[in-house]
Structures are given as structure tokens and as C-alpha cells.
């Protein structure tokens, strides 16, 4: 196909090593891990890499799917089930435009 797969395998070994180190030394640090908007690429990558993670870590990961993937216009409303908008730092609010709680 004309594609050199060596960079992919280097990335795979790097991610694998990071996952092992994270789980060995910092497993209690991860309370929850939310990926949004997760498109087909992110969903596929998670399915591929979740075997490197412990079942406890996988339970803490939540992917919020969007057909548009990274190009989604605004965060999904389901994010409010996980995140308190008041906890978002001022400098990060730009990433959460359009996410307002119902009062």
C-alpha cells in the first residue's frame, strides 16, 4: 500500500507503556475520563486500546458519541450528567460553549 507502519507500532508501544505505568503507579488518580465528542475514529481507537487497561479503569471511561466527531459544534447535553459547569475553569470555558444547565 505504500504506507510504512513503523510509526504506528512505535505509537502503540508508547501508549502501552504509558497505560501500564499509569495503572501501576496512579490507578486511584483517575476518577473519571470523558471523551467528547467521540466520533467513529475515537470509538474505534478506544475499542482497540481498552485491552491495555484494567477493567476498573475501563469502567471509569465514558465516550460521548457524535456523528461529526471532533467537528461537532457543541458539547453534548449528556455531559451535564457527568460534569458540573461551575467546576470549569474560566480559561477552559471556550471549549464548553453552548453547554448550559437547565434552570
Protein Blocks (a to p, Z undefined) as FASTA:
>chain_A
ZZafklmmmmmmmmmmmmmmmmmmmmmmpmbdcdddddfklmmmmmmmmmmpcfklmmmp
ccdddfklmmlfbdcfklmmmpcfklpcfklmmmmgoiacdZZ
